[in-house]
Amino acid sequence: MAESHAPALEMLWEAHDPGDTLDRRFGFGDGESAGRWVADMLGEHWGVRVDSCERIVMSSGNALAWVGTPGGRMLAKWSVVPDRFPRLAAIARLTSWLDGQGLPVSAPVPARDGRLQVEAGRVSMGLQRVIAGELLDTADPAQVWAAGALLARLQQELAACPQPDPDPASTYSVPGKPLTARVTGWLDTDAGQVPASARDALRALVAAAPADPLPRQLLHSDFRAANILCAGTEIVAVLDFEEARQDHRVVEAARSAVLLGTRYHDWGPVPVAVHARFRAGYESVRRFSPVEAAWWDIVVLWQTLTFVPPGADPTGWAASALSQLDKG
């Protein structure tokens, strides 16, 4: 590595000391030694010369390193959780396939031997090119519309994916219960912190909803500002398919509308107008079926209520839910 200064160390969302985390979870005493190891991995397996390691960001058992190379900036991401290695390989194949369909994703760069995800020792590593852009801004109506339209397009492509579930036995899988059972099950077991009026309203809405079954398919499942890069009004990349799983299209669309503004810290709701703008963008590409349309407001309310915390609610999830009921 041409530059030997230590990279900046950061935590993505956890409130831990990054230097201590780098040592305890990843086995590096300092950022400089971690940067040298990243450079060695990329040189050995990808034939890429690393001129500098700028930054290392950690989250759970994953780490990301931004590196400078003669061919431009690149991003190396590795995991030290062996149970996740098969899923990471499957997600790399999925992302590569989506890139081949013309979707704006951050495609994996194949290693010298053609692998998209390299297992070496006790780590699994992938490499991508850094895509220039800024995280989606929900205050920009054009970006919100574009995000809805792109989600619809992404769902259409994923419906035809040759690997319909990258990891069917994983904890990411959603039980194949009807939506009615899923929402009422949550109300019966996990909604104690929710205002009683909102619980009662949601239960009544579910009881009146159509019982027709909705098809399930592979979905991104974490479509929000933290994973959407924009350049002006154009979405240039959808990132991080690691939570991909099977579910109903309307569930992902509604959850994405609810969480669209969330990044890494202090998650909070977006205005109801953002939900509507996102839906309009989505339906400019794919109209909801009558059953999906009937479930939209119900799922938006349900997903909002799942984020109401016990005790203080500093970002206003309960108020957002009540505003939805007032709208109705």
Backbone as numpy.savetxt, mean C-alpha at the origin, in Angstrom:
# Nx Ny Nz CAx CAy CAz Cx Cy Cz
32.38 1.00 -3.20 31.52 2.19 -3.20 32.41 3.42 -3.20
32.19 4.32 -4.16 33.09 5.44 -4.34 33.06 6.40 -3.15
31.86 6.70 -2.63 31.75 7.60 -1.49 31.54 6.79 -0.23
32.35 7.05 0.79 32.31 6.22 1.98 31.57 6.87 3.14
30.96 8.08 2.93 30.27 8.69 4.07 29.01 7.90 4.38
28.61 7.95 5.66 27.50 7.13 6.11 26.17 7.66 5.58
25.26 6.78 5.18 23.94 7.22 4.74 23.11 7.72 5.92
22.14 8.56 5.63 21.18 8.97 6.66 20.33 7.77 7.03
20.05 7.62 8.32 19.24 6.50 8.82 17.91 7.03 9.32
16.81 6.37 8.93 15.48 6.83 9.32 14.57 5.64 9.59
13.54 5.87 10.39 12.45 4.91 10.55 11.28 5.40 9.69
10.60 4.48 9.03 9.48 4.86 8.18 8.31 5.35 9.01
7.93 4.58 10.05 6.79 4.99 10.85 6.95 4.67 12.34
7.85 3.77 12.69 8.01 3.39 14.09 8.81 4.44 14.86
8.48 4.59 16.14 9.17 5.56 17.00 10.34 4.89 17.70
11.31 4.40 16.93 12.50 3.75 17.47 13.74 4.49 16.99
14.83 4.30 17.71 16.09 4.87 17.28 16.59 4.12 16.05
16.84 4.80 14.91 17.22 4.08 13.70 18.58 3.37 13.80
19.54 3.97 14.50 20.83 3.31 14.64 20.71 2.01 15.42
19.94 2.04 16.50 19.73 0.84 17.30 18.97 -0.21 16.50
17.98 0.23 15.72 17.20 -0.70 14.89 18.07 -1.35 13.83
18.94 -0.56 13.21 19.84 -1.10 12.18 20.71 -2.21 12.76
21.13 -2.04 13.99 21.97 -3.04 14.65 21.15 -4.26 15.06
20.06 -4.04 15.78 19.29 -5.16 16.35 18.60 -5.99 15.28
17.99 -5.35 14.30 17.20 -6.09 13.31 18.02 -6.54 12.11
19.00 -5.73 11.73 19.68 -5.99 10.46 21.15 -6.34 10.61
21.68 -6.22 11.83 23.03 -6.70 12.10 24.16 -5.79 11.65
23.89 -4.48 11.50 24.95 -3.54 11.10 25.20 -2.55 12.23
26.47 -2.40 12.58 26.82 -1.51 13.68 26.67 -0.05 13.35
26.70 0.29 12.06 26.54 1.69 11.66 26.08 1.75 10.21
25.68 2.95 9.78 25.17 3.12 8.44 26.21 2.88 7.36
27.46 3.22 7.65 28.51 3.05 6.64 28.70 1.58 6.29
28.72 0.71 7.31 28.89 -0.72 7.03 27.67 -1.27 6.29
26.47 -0.77 6.62 25.28 -1.21 5.89 25.36 -0.77 4.44
25.82 0.46 4.20 25.96 0.95 2.83 26.94 0.13 2.02
28.04 -0.26 2.65 29.03 -1.09 1.93 28.44 -2.45 1.59
27.65 -3.01 2.51 27.03 -4.31 2.24 26.04 -4.20 1.08
25.23 -3.15 1.06 24.30 -2.94 -0.05 25.07 -2.87 -1.37
26.17 -2.10 -1.38 26.97 -1.97 -2.59 27.53 -3.32 -3.03
27.98 -4.12 -2.08 28.51 -5.45 -2.41 27.41 -6.34 -3.00
26.21 -6.29 -2.42 25.10 -7.11 -2.92 24.74 -6.71 -4.35
24.65 -5.41 -4.60 24.26 -4.98 -5.94 25.36 -5.26 -6.96
26.59 -5.16 -6.53 27.68 -5.49 -7.44 27.72 -6.96 -7.78
27.56 -7.82 -6.77 27.65 -9.26 -6.99 26.46 -9.80 -7.78
25.27 -9.39 -7.43 24.07 -10.03 -8.00 23.48 -9.27 -9.19
23.66 -7.97 -9.25 23.09 -7.19 -10.35 24.16 -6.61 -11.29
25.41 -6.67 -10.89 26.45 -6.05 -11.70 26.36 -4.54 -11.73
25.82 -3.96 -10.68 25.63 -2.52 -10.59 26.70 -1.93 -9.67
27.38 -0.89 -10.15 28.35 -0.20 -9.31 27.65 0.90 -8.52
27.81 0.86 -7.23 27.20 1.86 -6.36 28.23 2.95 -6.06
27.90 4.17 -6.42 28.78 5.30 -6.15 28.53 5.92 -4.78
27.31 5.82 -4.29 26.98 6.37 -2.98 25.73 5.70 -2.45
25.66 5.58 -1.14 24.44 5.14 -0.46 23.95 6.34 0.33
22.80 6.88 -0.10 22.35 8.17 0.41 21.55 8.05 1.70
20.73 7.01 1.77 19.71 6.98 2.82 19.24 5.56 3.02
19.02 5.16 4.28 18.45 3.85 4.58 17.24 4.08 5.50
16.10 3.56 5.09 14.86 3.71 5.85 14.37 2.33 6.25
13.98 2.18 7.51 13.60 0.87 8.03 12.15 0.84 8.50
11.55 -0.31 8.34 10.17 -0.53 8.76 10.00 -2.01 9.05
9.69 -2.34 10.30 9.54 -3.74 10.69 10.79 -4.51 10.28
10.65 -5.61 9.53 11.82 -6.38 9.11 12.32 -6.03 7.73
11.92 -4.86 7.22 12.32 -4.41 5.89 13.21 -3.18 5.98
14.09 -3.03 5.00 14.91 -1.83 4.90 15.01 -1.44 3.43
15.08 -0.13 3.19 15.23 0.41 1.84 16.46 1.29 1.81
17.26 1.15 0.76 18.46 1.97 0.59 18.41 2.67 -0.75
18.52 4.01 -0.73 18.61 4.79 -1.95 20.08 4.93 -2.31
20.43 4.51 -3.51 21.83 4.51 -3.92 22.01 5.26 -5.23
23.20 5.87 -5.38 23.56 6.49 -6.64 24.42 5.55 -7.46
24.10 5.39 -8.74 24.84 4.51 -9.64 25.14 5.26 -10.93
26.06 4.76 -11.75 26.31 5.43 -13.05 25.07 5.52 -13.92
24.09 4.63 -13.72 22.87 4.65 -14.52 21.73 5.41 -13.88
21.99 6.11 -12.78 20.93 6.85 -12.10 20.66 6.30 -10.71
19.77 6.97 -10.01 19.45 6.56 -8.64 18.61 5.29 -8.66
18.89 4.41 -7.69 18.17 3.14 -7.59 17.79 2.91 -6.13
16.86 1.98 -5.96 16.35 1.67 -4.63 16.48 0.18 -4.39
17.25 -0.19 -3.37 17.38 -1.58 -2.97 16.52 -1.80 -1.73
15.70 -2.85 -1.75 14.84 -3.15 -0.62 15.08 -4.59 -0.21
15.30 -4.79 1.09 15.54 -6.16 1.54 14.77 -6.46 2.82
14.55 -7.73 3.03 13.84 -8.22 4.21 14.71 -9.23 4.93
14.57 -9.27 6.25 15.27 -10.26 7.06 14.27 -11.19 7.75
13.06 -11.28 7.19 12.01 -12.15 7.74 11.80 -13.32 6.79
12.43 -14.47 7.03 12.39 -15.58 6.06 10.99 -16.03 5.67
10.03 -15.96 6.59 8.67 -16.39 6.27 8.06 -15.57 5.14
8.59 -14.37 4.93 8.04 -13.50 3.89 8.71 -13.68 2.53
9.81 -14.43 2.48 10.58 -14.49 1.24 9.78 -15.02 0.06
8.99 -16.11 0.21 8.21 -16.58 -0.95 7.21 -15.53 -1.44
6.60 -14.82 -0.51 5.64 -13.78 -0.91 6.35 -12.65 -1.64
7.52 -12.24 -1.18 8.25 -11.17 -1.85 8.60 -11.56 -3.28
8.98 -12.80 -3.47 9.28 -13.26 -4.84 8.02 -13.22 -5.71
6.89 -13.63 -5.14 5.64 -13.61 -5.90 5.21 -12.19 -6.23
5.39 -11.26 -5.30 5.03 -9.87 -5.54 5.93 -9.26 -6.61
7.20 -9.63 -6.60 8.10 -9.13 -7.65 7.64 -9.60 -9.03
7.22 -10.85 -9.14 6.72 -11.36 -10.43 5.44 -10.62 -10.82
4.57 -10.37 -9.84 3.32 -9.66 -10.11 3.60 -8.24 -10.61
4.50 -7.53 -9.94 4.81 -6.16 -10.34 5.43 -6.11 -11.73
6.30 -7.07 -12.01 6.90 -7.14 -13.34 5.84 -7.39 -14.40
4.87 -8.24 -14.10 3.78 -8.53 -15.05 2.95 -7.27 -15.30
2.64 -6.52 -14.24 1.87 -5.29 -14.39 2.63 -4.27 -15.22
3.93 -4.20 -15.04 4.75 -3.31 -15.86 4.62 -3.69 -17.33
4.58 -4.99 -17.60 4.41 -5.45 -18.97 3.06 -5.12 -19.56
2.07 -4.88 -18.70 0.73 -4.49 -19.17 0.61 -2.97 -19.35
1.69 -2.26 -19.09 1.68 -0.81 -19.27 1.20 -0.02 -18.08
1.11 -0.64 -16.91 0.69 0.08 -15.70 1.88 0.84 -15.12
1.65 2.02 -14.53 2.75 2.77 -13.93 3.13 2.20 -12.56
4.03 1.26 -12.55 4.51 0.63 -11.32 6.03 0.75 -11.28
6.58 0.52 -10.11 8.04 0.51 -9.97 8.51 -0.93 -10.17
8.88 -1.24 -11.39 9.18 -2.62 -11.77 10.52 -3.07 -11.19
10.63 -4.33 -10.78 11.91 -4.85 -10.30 12.92 -4.97 -11.43
14.18 -4.69 -11.13 15.28 -4.84 -12.09 15.82 -6.26 -11.95
15.83 -7.04 -13.03 16.31 -8.42 -12.92 17.79 -8.47 -12.52
18.13 -9.46 -11.69 19.53 -9.70 -11.35 20.23 -10.34 -12.54
21.52 -10.52 -12.41 22.31 -11.12 -13.50 21.76 -12.47 -13.94
21.25 -13.26 -12.98 20.75 -14.59 -13.31 19.26 -14.58 -13.65
18.66 -13.39 -13.77 17.26 -13.28 -14.16 16.28 -13.21 -13.01
16.73 -13.48 -11.80 15.81 -13.42 -10.66 15.37 -11.99 -10.40
14.10 -11.84 -10.04 13.57 -10.52 -9.70 13.71 -10.22 -8.21
13.86 -11.26 -7.42 14.05 -11.14 -5.97 15.15 -12.14 -5.61
16.23 -11.65 -5.04 17.41 -12.48 -4.78 17.46 -12.86 -3.31
17.50 -14.15 -3.03 17.72 -14.63 -1.67 19.20 -14.97 -1.54
19.84 -14.36 -0.57 21.27 -14.59 -0.34 21.50 -14.56 1.16
21.98 -15.67 1.69 22.15 -15.75 3.13 20.80 -15.67 3.82
20.67 -14.73 4.71 19.43 -14.60 5.48 18.61 -13.38 5.04
18.80 -12.94 3.82 18.04 -11.79 3.33 17.42 -12.11 1.98
16.36 -11.35 1.66 15.76 -11.38 0.33 15.75 -9.94 -0.16
16.36 -9.69 -1.33 16.53 -8.32 -1.81 15.99 -8.16 -3.22
15.39 -7.00 -3.47 14.97 -6.60 -4.80 15.54 -5.24 -5.12
15.59 -4.91 -6.41 16.15 -3.65 -6.85 15.19 -2.98 -7.82
15.00 -1.67 -7.66 14.15 -0.88 -8.54 14.87 0.40 -8.91
14.39 1.06 -9.95 14.88 2.38 -10.30 14.04 3.43 -9.57
14.68 4.46 -9.09 13.96 5.54 -8.42 13.15 6.32 -9.46
11.86 6.50 -9.18 10.97 7.24 -10.07 10.75 8.62 -9.47
10.99 9.65 -10.25 10.82 11.02 -9.78 9.35 11.35 -9.63
8.98 11.92 -8.51 7.60 12.30 -8.29 7.38 12.66 -6.83
6.18 13.17 -6.53 5.80 13.53 -5.18 4.59 12.70 -4.77
4.47 12.43 -3.47 3.32 11.67 -3.00 2.02 12.43 -3.30
0.99 11.68 -3.62 -0.30 12.26 -3.98 -0.78 13.26 -2.94
-1.35 14.36 -3.40 -1.87 15.41 -2.55 -3.39 15.44 -2.69
-4.11 15.11 -1.63 -5.57 15.04 -1.73 -6.21 16.43 -1.84
-5.41 17.48 -1.67 -5.94 18.83 -1.90 -5.98 19.18 -3.38
-5.44 18.32 -4.22 -5.43 18.54 -5.67 -6.52 17.68 -6.30
-7.65 18.26 -6.70 -8.76 17.45 -7.24 -8.36 16.63 -8.46
-7.44 17.16 -9.28 -7.04 16.42 -10.48 -6.28 15.15 -10.11
-5.44 15.24 -9.08 -4.71 14.05 -8.64 -5.67 13.02 -8.03
-6.64 13.49 -7.26 -7.62 12.57 -6.66 -8.40 11.85 -7.76
-8.85 12.59 -8.76 -9.58 11.98 -9.89 -8.69 10.96 -10.59
-7.44 11.34 -10.87 -6.53 10.43 -11.57 -6.29 9.17 -10.76
-6.23 9.31 -9.44 -6.02 8.14 -8.59 -7.20 7.18 -8.68
-8.42 7.72 -8.64 -9.59 6.85 -8.78 -9.61 6.13 -10.11
-9.30 6.87 -11.19 -9.29 6.27 -12.53 -8.23 5.19 -12.63
-7.06 5.45 -12.05 -5.99 4.46 -12.13 -6.32 3.22 -11.32
-6.97 3.39 -10.17 -7.33 2.20 -9.38 -8.27 1.31 -10.19
-9.25 1.90 -10.88 -10.16 1.10 -11.69 -9.39 0.35 -12.78
-8.47 1.02 -13.42 -7.67 0.38 -14.47 -6.80 -0.73 -13.88
-6.21 -0.46 -12.73 -5.38 -1.47 -12.07 -6.20 -2.70 -11.71
-7.40 -2.48 -11.20 -8.26 -3.62 -10.86 -8.60 -4.45 -12.10
-8.87 -3.78 -13.20 -9.19 -4.50 -14.43 -8.03 -5.38 -14.88
-6.82 -4.86 -14.80 -5.65 -5.66 -15.18 -5.44 -6.81 -14.21
-5.58 -6.55 -12.92 -5.36 -7.59 -11.92 -6.38 -8.71 -12.04
-7.57 -8.40 -12.55 -8.59 -9.44 -12.73 -8.14 -10.48 -13.75
-7.22 -10.09 -14.64 -6.72 -11.00 -15.67 -5.34 -11.55 -15.33
-4.88 -11.31 -14.11 -3.52 -11.72 -13.74 -3.38 -13.24 -13.76
-2.30 -13.77 -14.34 -2.12 -15.22 -14.39 -1.85 -15.85 -13.03
-1.45 -15.07 -12.02 -1.31 -15.61 -10.66 -2.34 -14.89 -9.79
-3.56 -15.45 -9.68 -4.66 -14.73 -9.05 -4.50 -14.47 -7.56
-3.58 -15.16 -6.90 -3.29 -14.87 -5.50 -1.83 -15.22 -5.25
-0.99 -14.21 -4.96 0.44 -14.48 -4.80 0.78 -15.31 -3.58
-0.12 -15.39 -2.61 0.22 -16.08 -1.37 -1.07 -16.44 -0.63
-1.85 -17.40 -1.14 -3.19 -17.64 -0.61 -3.24 -18.08 0.85
-2.15 -18.63 1.36 -2.17 -19.11 2.75 -1.68 -18.06 3.74
-1.37 -16.86 3.27 -0.75 -15.86 4.14 -1.77 -15.18 5.03
-1.26 -14.44 6.02 -2.13 -13.69 6.91 -2.76 -12.50 6.21
-2.32 -12.20 4.99 -2.90 -11.10 4.24 -4.24 -11.48 3.62
-4.53 -12.77 3.53 -5.75 -13.20 2.88 -6.97 -12.73 3.66
-8.01 -12.32 2.92 -9.26 -11.89 3.53 -10.25 -13.04 3.45
-10.88 -13.43 4.58 -11.86 -14.53 4.53 -12.93 -14.27 3.49
-13.34 -15.32 2.78 -14.31 -15.17 1.71 -15.74 -15.15 2.20
-16.03 -14.34 3.21 -17.39 -14.22 3.73 -18.14 -13.15 2.97
-19.47 -13.23 2.94 -20.25 -12.13 2.36 -19.98 -10.84 3.13
-20.12 -9.71 2.45 -19.87 -8.42 3.11 -20.77 -8.22 4.33
-22.00 -8.66 4.23 -22.90 -8.52 5.37 -22.32 -9.16 6.61
-21.79 -10.38 6.48 -21.22 -11.09 7.62 -19.96 -10.41 8.12
-19.16 -9.87 7.20 -17.91 -9.23 7.63 -18.18 -7.96 8.44
-19.12 -7.15 7.95 -19.39 -5.89 8.65 -20.09 -6.14 9.98
-21.10 -7.00 9.97 -21.80 -7.27 11.24 -20.88 -7.98 12.22
-19.98 -8.83 11.73 -19.02 -9.47 12.62 -18.12 -8.45 13.28
-17.70 -7.43 12.52 -16.88 -6.37 13.11 -17.68 -5.58 14.14
-18.93 -5.27 13.82 -19.78 -4.54 14.76 -19.96 -5.31 16.07
-20.06 -6.64 15.96 -20.32 -7.47 17.14 -19.08 -7.64 18.02
-17.88 -7.49 17.44 -16.67 -7.86 18.20 -15.65 -6.74 18.37
-15.59 -5.77 17.46 -14.47 -4.82 17.47 -14.87 -3.36 17.44
-16.13 -3.04 17.67 -16.59 -1.66 17.48 -16.93 -0.96 18.78
-16.38 -1.43 19.89 -16.74 -0.85 21.18 -16.40 0.61 21.33
-15.37 1.09 20.62 -14.95 2.49 20.74 -15.75 3.44 19.85
-16.63 2.88 19.02 -17.38 3.69 18.04 -18.63 4.27 18.71
-18.96 5.53 18.42 -20.20 6.09 18.98 -21.41 5.21 18.67
-22.27 5.04 19.66 -23.42 4.13 19.52 -24.29 4.52 18.33
-24.46 5.82 18.11 -25.32 6.25 17.00 -24.76 5.79 15.66
-23.43 5.83 15.53 -22.80 5.39 14.28 -22.89 3.88 14.13
-22.71 3.14 15.23 -22.86 1.68 15.15 -24.26 1.31 14.72
-25.26 1.93 15.33 -26.65 1.61 15.00 -26.96 1.97 13.54
-26.44 3.08 13.08 -26.70 3.50 11.70 -26.06 2.52 10.72
-24.83 2.10 11.01 -24.17 1.15 10.12 -24.90 -0.18 10.11
-25.34 -0.63 11.26 -26.06 -1.92 11.32 -27.35 -1.85 10.50
-28.05 -0.73 10.56 -29.29 -0.58 9.79 -29.00 -0.56 8.30
-27.93 0.12 7.91 -27.57 0.17 6.49 -27.22 -1.21 5.96
-26.49 -1.98 6.74 -26.11 -3.34 6.31 -27.35 -4.22 6.18
-28.27 -4.10 7.13 -29.49 -4.92 7.09 -30.31 -4.64 5.83
-30.23 -3.41 5.33 -31.02 -3.05 4.15 -30.26 -3.23 2.84
-28.99 -3.62 2.92 -28.16 -3.73 1.72 -28.50 -4.98 0.92
-28.26 -4.95 -0.38 -28.52 -6.16 -1.19 -27.62 -7.30 -0.77
-28.19 -8.50 -0.78 -27.45 -9.68 -0.34 -26.73 -10.38 -1.48
-26.84 -9.85 -2.70 -26.19 -10.50 -3.84 -24.70 -10.67 -3.59
-24.13 -11.82 -3.93 -22.69 -12.00 -3.74 -21.90 -11.12 -4.71
-20.77 -10.64 -4.23 -19.87 -9.84 -5.06 -18.63 -10.67 -5.39
-18.17 -10.62 -6.62 -16.98 -11.41 -6.98 -15.74 -10.90 -6.26
-14.79 -11.80 -6.05 -13.51 -11.45 -5.44 -12.41 -11.59 -6.49
-11.35 -10.81 -6.32 -10.22 -10.90 -7.24 -8.97 -10.37 -6.53
-7.84 -10.51 -7.17 -6.59 -9.97 -6.64 -6.63 -8.44 -6.72
-6.20 -7.78 -5.63 -6.20 -6.32 -5.54 -4.91 -5.83 -4.90
-4.58 -4.56 -5.10 -3.40 -3.96 -4.49 -3.54 -3.92 -2.97
-4.66 -3.42 -2.48 -5.06 -3.44 -1.07 -4.36 -2.43 -0.17
-3.53 -1.55 -0.73 -2.93 -0.49 0.08 -2.74 0.76 -0.78
-3.80 1.10 -1.49 -3.77 2.18 -2.48 -4.10 3.48 -1.77
-3.07 4.29 -1.48 -3.22 5.54 -0.73 -2.01 6.42 -1.01
-2.04 7.64 -0.47 -1.02 8.63 -0.82 0.40 8.13 -0.62
0.64 7.36 0.42 2.00 6.87 0.70 2.54 6.01 -0.42
1.65 5.45 -1.25 2.07 4.53 -2.30 1.73 5.03 -3.70
1.47 6.33 -3.85 1.11 6.88 -5.15 2.00 8.08 -5.43
2.82 7.99 -6.47 3.70 9.08 -6.87 3.08 9.84 -8.04
3.10 11.17 -7.94 2.52 12.01 -8.98 3.55 12.99 -9.51
3.40 13.36 -10.78 4.15 14.45 -11.39 3.11 15.36 -12.03
2.81 16.46 -11.37 1.68 17.28 -11.81 0.39 16.53 -11.58
-0.43 16.43 -12.62 -1.70 15.69 -12.49 -1.57 14.24 -12.92
-0.37 13.83 -13.32 -0.16 12.46 -13.80 0.36 11.58 -12.66
-0.21 10.38 -12.57 0.33 9.40 -11.63 1.43 8.63 -12.33
2.65 8.72 -11.79 3.80 8.11 -12.44 4.16 6.75 -11.85
3.64 6.43 -10.66 3.95 5.11 -10.10 3.00 4.78 -8.96
2.55 3.52 -8.96 1.89 2.93 -7.80 2.93 2.01 -7.16
3.18 2.21 -5.89 4.25 1.50 -5.19 3.68 0.43 -4.26
4.57 -0.44 -3.82 4.34 -1.33 -2.68 3.10 -2.22 -2.81
3.28 -3.31 -3.52 2.21 -4.30 -3.69 2.27 -5.40 -2.62
2.98 -5.17 -1.54 3.21 -6.24 -0.57 1.97 -6.68 0.18
0.90 -5.88 0.14 -0.34 -6.31 0.79 -1.36 -6.84 -0.22
-0.94 -7.12 -1.44 -1.85 -7.62 -2.46 -2.58 -8.87 -1.97
-3.87 -8.91 -2.23 -4.70 -10.04 -1.77 -6.03 -10.03 -2.51
-6.82 -11.06 -2.28 -8.14 -11.14 -2.89 -9.18 -10.46 -2.00
-10.04 -9.71 -2.63 -11.16 -9.08 -1.92 -12.14 -8.57 -2.99
-13.18 -7.87 -2.55 -14.15 -7.28 -3.46 -13.64 -5.94 -3.98
-13.90 -5.66 -5.25 -13.44 -4.39 -5.83 -13.98 -3.19 -5.07
-15.25 -3.21 -4.70 -15.84 -2.05 -4.04 -15.23 -1.84 -2.66
-14.80 -2.91 -2.00 -14.15 -2.76 -0.69 -12.83 -2.02 -0.85
-12.03 -2.43 -1.84 -10.77 -1.73 -2.05 -11.01 -0.28 -2.45
-11.96 -0.04 -3.35 -12.21 1.32 -3.81 -12.66 2.22 -2.65
-13.57 1.73 -1.84 -14.07 2.53 -0.72 -12.98 2.74 0.34
-12.24 1.70 0.65 -11.15 1.83 1.63 -10.09 2.81 1.12
-9.80 2.75 -0.16 -8.81 3.67 -0.74 -9.30 5.11 -0.64
-10.58 5.34 -0.88 -11.13 6.69 -0.74 -10.97 7.19 0.69
-11.25 6.32 1.65 -11.16 6.69 3.06 -9.72 7.00 3.47
-8.78 6.18 3.01 -7.39 6.30 3.45 -6.52 7.06 2.46
-7.11 7.70 1.47 -6.33 8.26 0.38 -5.26 9.25 0.87
-5.55 10.00 1.91 -4.61 11.01 2.36 -3.55 10.52 3.32
-3.57 9.25 3.70 -2.66 8.77 4.74 -1.27 8.50 4.18
-0.28 8.85 4.98 1.12 8.62 4.60 1.77 7.71 5.65
2.62 8.25 6.50 3.34 7.39 7.44 3.04 7.67 8.90
2.62 8.89 9.21 2.39 9.25 10.61 1.07 10.01 10.73
0.45 9.92 11.92 -0.73 10.72 12.23 -1.82 10.58 11.16
-2.21 9.35 10.89 -3.23 9.10 9.87 -4.52 9.84 10.24
-5.08 10.49 9.25 -6.34 11.17 9.46 -7.25 11.05 8.25
-8.54 11.30 8.42 -9.50 11.17 7.32 -9.40 12.35 6.35
-9.93 12.13 5.15 -10.05 13.20 4.16 -11.50 13.67 4.13
-11.77 14.86 3.59 -13.16 15.33 3.51 -14.03 14.42 2.65
-15.32 14.45 2.91 -16.27 13.65 2.14 -16.19 13.99 0.66
-15.87 15.25 0.34 -15.76 15.64 -1.07 -14.65 14.88 -1.78
-13.61 14.50 -1.06 -12.53 13.71 -1.66 -13.03 12.31 -1.99
-13.84 11.73 -1.12 -14.45 10.42 -1.42 -15.21 10.49 -2.74
-16.02 11.53 -2.89 -16.85 11.65 -4.09 -15.99 11.87 -5.34
-14.95 12.68 -5.23 -14.08 12.95 -6.38 -13.35 11.67 -6.79
-12.88 10.92 -5.80 -12.18 9.67 -6.08 -13.12 8.69 -6.76
-14.34 8.58 -6.26 -15.31 7.68 -6.89 -15.60 8.10 -8.32
-15.75 9.40 -8.56 -16.04 9.87 -9.91 -14.90 9.50 -10.87
-13.65 9.64 -10.41 -12.52 9.23 -11.24 -12.56 7.74 -11.52
-12.86 6.96 -10.49 -12.96 5.50 -10.65 -14.02 5.14 -11.68
-15.21 5.74 -11.54 -16.31 5.36 -12.43 -16.17 5.97 -13.82
-15.20 6.85 -14.02 -14.92 7.30 -15.39 -14.28 6.19 -16.20
-13.73 5.19 -15.52 -13.12 4.03 -16.18 -14.00 2.80 -16.07
-14.56 2.58 -14.90 -15.39 1.38 -14.67 -16.56 1.75 -13.77
-17.76 1.61 -14.27 -18.95 1.88 -13.47 -19.17 0.77 -12.47
-19.58 1.14 -11.27 -19.98 0.13 -10.30 -21.23 -0.59 -10.78
-21.33 -1.86 -10.44 -22.59 -2.57 -10.65 -23.63 -2.00 -9.68
-24.91 -2.26 -9.91 -25.92 -1.75 -8.96 -25.68 -2.22 -7.53
-25.22 -3.46 -7.36 -24.95 -3.96 -6.01 -23.76 -3.23 -5.40
-22.70 -3.05 -6.17 -21.54 -2.32 -5.66 -21.92 -0.89 -5.30
-22.71 -0.24 -6.14 -23.13 1.13 -5.87 -23.93 1.21 -4.56
-24.75 0.19 -4.31 -25.53 0.17 -3.07 -24.63 0.00 -1.84
-23.50 -0.67 -2.01 -22.60 -0.92 -0.89 -21.59 0.20 -0.68
-21.39 1.09 -1.63 -20.31 2.08 -1.55 -20.36 2.88 -0.24
-21.47 3.56 0.03 -21.55 4.39 1.23 -21.40 3.56 2.49
-21.90 2.33 2.45 -21.82 1.47 3.63 -20.35 1.13 3.93
-19.61 0.77 2.88 -18.22 0.39 3.10 -17.37 1.60 3.46
-17.65 2.75 2.87 -16.93 3.97 3.25 -17.15 4.26 4.74
-18.39 4.17 5.21 -18.66 4.40 6.63 -17.99 3.35 7.50
-18.10 2.09 7.11 -17.47 0.99 7.88 -15.97 1.22 8.00
-15.31 1.47 6.88 -13.86 1.64 6.92 -13.46 2.87 7.74
-14.24 3.93 7.67 -13.96 5.11 8.50 -14.05 4.75 9.98
-15.10 4.01 10.34 -15.30 3.66 11.75 -14.21 2.73 12.28
-13.63 1.91 11.41 -12.58 1.00 11.90 -11.36 1.77 12.39
-11.23 3.05 12.01 -10.07 3.84 12.44 -10.38 4.76 13.62
-11.59 4.69 14.14 -11.89 5.47 15.35 -11.13 4.85 16.51
-10.23 5.61 17.15 -9.43 5.02 18.23 -10.18 5.03 19.55
-9.77 4.18 20.49 -10.33 4.30 21.84 -9.82 5.58 22.48
-10.64 6.23 23.25 -10.20 7.46 23.92 -10.17 8.63 22.96
-9.09 9.42 23.07 -8.98 10.64 22.25 -8.92 10.29 20.77
-9.47 11.18 19.97 -9.54 11.00 18.51 -8.98 12.26 17.85
-7.67 12.48 17.94 -7.10 13.77 17.54 -7.25 14.10 16.06
-7.34 13.08 15.21 -7.44 13.39 13.78 -8.88 13.38 13.27
-9.85 13.01 14.13 -11.26 13.22 13.78 -11.93 12.13 12.98
-11.59 10.86 13.24 -12.25 9.78 12.50 -13.74 9.69 12.83
-14.10 9.84 14.10 -15.52 9.76 14.48 -16.29 10.91 13.84
-15.71 12.10 13.85 -16.37 13.25 13.23 -16.57 13.03 11.73
-15.58 12.39 11.08 -15.71 12.10 9.66 -16.87 11.14 9.41
-16.99 10.12 10.26 -18.10 9.17 10.11 -19.45 9.87 10.30
-19.52 10.71 11.31 -20.79 11.40 11.56 -21.14 12.36 10.44
-20.12 12.96 9.81 -20.39 13.84 8.66 -20.95 13.04 7.48
-20.52 11.81 7.36 -21.07 10.96 6.31 -22.54 10.66 6.56
-22.88 10.42 7.81 -24.29 10.16 8.15 -25.13 11.41 7.94
-24.57 12.59 8.27 -25.29 13.84 8.05 -25.54 14.07 6.57
-24.54 13.68 5.75 -24.68 13.82 4.29 -25.85 13.02 3.78
-26.01 11.80 4.38 -27.12 10.96 3.94 -28.46 11.52 4.36
